[in-house]
């Protein structure tokens, strides 16, 4: 796959960008905790990055299907390059506040709303359907490696320099991604010449029909919504706060997130090598093991034990991400891919800012331990929930010998 120049450039650019993304959580977390020592405020800052993404995803999907996806992603990289460099500089010079952090995360989140749907469509535009699982496996493996390297870099920069230095490093990764996208050349995107382009509302309806007609897709998205409401916010907010209070601070959290990244790498390797007959079913049981890291954190176990649990937990999550993305790219027409992706992203992460904003106050009423255990219970019940969806468990993979035309099967 890497011998193909378009895919190689996309691969290099996205790997660089994800390294930066992996730096952000630890940098933002300890920047906020240093200023406020409040898990609730941390949740609000994290939510600020997601809110505009959720609000603008549908528009981002329509625009990505209308214009060149590469060009749109390039603009988004420039915006994020500038916003992260500015925030890092403000932190280094002592001029940052919670307000400026929220505003600049809103800017970065706005760019992400247009970048993500375009990225999903661009992979399918560059790679033939029969090669999509391999391409997504390689991209997933690269991203998971980045999520291993990124927290380690972030932990070193936060511990020995400052959170501001980590965020400047994040901005530079968007610059590298932008250069790679600039060098990527694809045929010009054309539309039919039968009349004016359809309205945005019309195109959103078309995308919605493609999305809702696939039961396996919208039911898995519904599960993802629960994950992003309850499970991920608990890990994102209480992970840094427990690490700071009981485990030794940023260095402990960097070790734990690095172990999680190693698990994701293993999951990516498994997904790259597997050729399951039923593409989604293979990840259901491993996905449920994500609850292990939540239980270990709830118990404030020793860092090596939490790290081991995080490694095991993220194998299945990585497999699920690769297989679900491949299934969508193999079964949705390319012309509607970014719009369907925007509905998938909106449904999946739409409740994440709600969870991030409410998880802290909810823990004040109950406790962080209670919220972490609740997330673990959700994950342990996941395999049974997903297996109950017949169209999900029985969805077949497209073989590498399939023709290049997009498969448009309805599940």
Secondary structure by P-SEA (a helix, b strand, c coil): ccccaaaaaaaaaaaaaaaaaaacaaaaaaaaaaacccaaaaaaaaaaacaaaaacaaaaaaaaacccaaaaaaaaaaaaaaaaaaaaaaaaaccccaaaaaaaaaaaaaaaaaaaaaaaaaaaaaccccaaaaaaaaaaaaaaaaaaaaaaaaaaaaacccaaaaaaaaaaaaaaaaaaaaaccccccccccccccccaaaaaaaaaaaacccaaaaaaaaaaaaaaaccaaaaaaaaaaaaacccccaaaaaaaaaaaaaaaaaaaaaaaacccccccccccccccccaaaaaaaaacccaaaaaaaaaaaaaaaaaaaaaaaaaaaacccccaaaaaaaaaaaaaccaaaaaaacaaaaaaaccaaaaaaaaaaaaaaaaaaaaaccccccbbbbccccccccccccc
